[in-house]
Amino acid sequence: MSGLVVRRAVRLRAAFTLVEALVAISITAIAASVLLLGVHSSVQTTEEAFRRTIATGMAEQLLDEVLGARYHDEDEDDEDGKDVSLGSEGDEVNGAGRERYDDIDDYHGVRAEPPEDLWGIELGTDDGEGDERHPSFRAPAGLLDHWRQEIDVYYVDAPDFTTPSGPEKDYRAVEVRIYYDDPNGGSRELANLRRVVAYLPPLG
C-alpha cells in the first residue's frame, strides 16, 4: 500500500504545475527579448557602418573632383586670383551638373539630394561618363534617396587655417559633407572631409 502512494506522488511531481509553466514561459520570453534586442542593435550597427563607408568614399571622390580644378578662373578673378565672390556663375550654372565648373570656387554652395555625379545624374545610376547605366547594373532603387552632399569653399587665415577669412588671403578651405536625412527624424553627418589649398602666382 505504501509503495502505491509513493508511485502516485512521483507521478504527480513528474508534470509541471501551472505556476512553474508560467515562470518558465516568462524566463523564455525575457531571454528572447534580450536576444532580439541584441540582434536589432547589431543590425543597426552594421547598417550605420555600411552607410559611413559609402559616405566616406563618396566624400573622397567629390573632394578629388574639386581639388582637380584650378585654384581660380583667370578670366573672372583679378590678377592675383583672389576672387571676392565664390560660387558658379555665367555659363557654369547652365550645365546639367558640375561639368562646366573650371575652378575650385565654382563648387561653393553645391547641394544635391540625392547625391549626383559630375553630369547631374544620381549616383548609383550613372555610368561616370554623362549617361545612365544599364538597369541591371544600377544600385537598388531608393538606396540614396535620403542622402545629401554639400560642398563649401571659403578663404582661411594662416597659421591655423581654421578661421574663415576674407578674399585677401592666399588660402582656401574646401569642405565636403555627406548627410543622411533619417525619415524617422534628424539628419546625421556621415562624412566630413576638409582640405586647404594655397594660391601660387604664375611664374614669370
Steps between C-alpha positions, in 0.01 A plus 500: 500500500777743586677421171186607308493836678866562420450416131196732481698784665787451256254500207346829621843671532597395146273769347537881522261694713329800345723737697817324385382512139430876523842563654670298225310690228587834660871414517493384137325823393755718683790307349348530152449874547863550600613291203282694255622831645858388446429393142318829427789701645749298296302559179482875569875515566574312178266726302662814644849367421385427143364855461815660639723293270298603193489863617878516552565366150245743358661795682852401389389475138330840517801662669731360231272653237517843663875494560557394139376843387710817472532728800326783316357602164738747338219657296286590799742551788730792542868457418596354836227232494311626802143487377267685735188305401514124536265272306411410144384772264438577135515199269606274789150489648343394170642149501300191591726456803851613588661416165563869419670583828859595422636632828472417870273786603228384254426216743409733785140444604446169317202314651353182354241258639528223398873528420592557136800440279684760293221505237212530745400132485408328825785292641442130464326546167781689321765346277765761584496640147187712495244228439302242698599139552311203367216430750658165595810677633338778700493526877172390662225758448481748787838407649614864519159670520567654842864587441633851439836633383622849583811696403623829642807696394627790709814700567695420816773670692843365586651357712223274634278502187186455710385862503285606201636820351456750221622474137826680578644169624696250292331185629166336437338218694291244315250318721295204378219358713271202450176481700230242553155647563325238710127480410433424867651827609832680495786546260833325559836602361662183368820648357683832517825559310688828491812608312682831479652612170738788437516751218827493307548794261602418142872482430657780300 
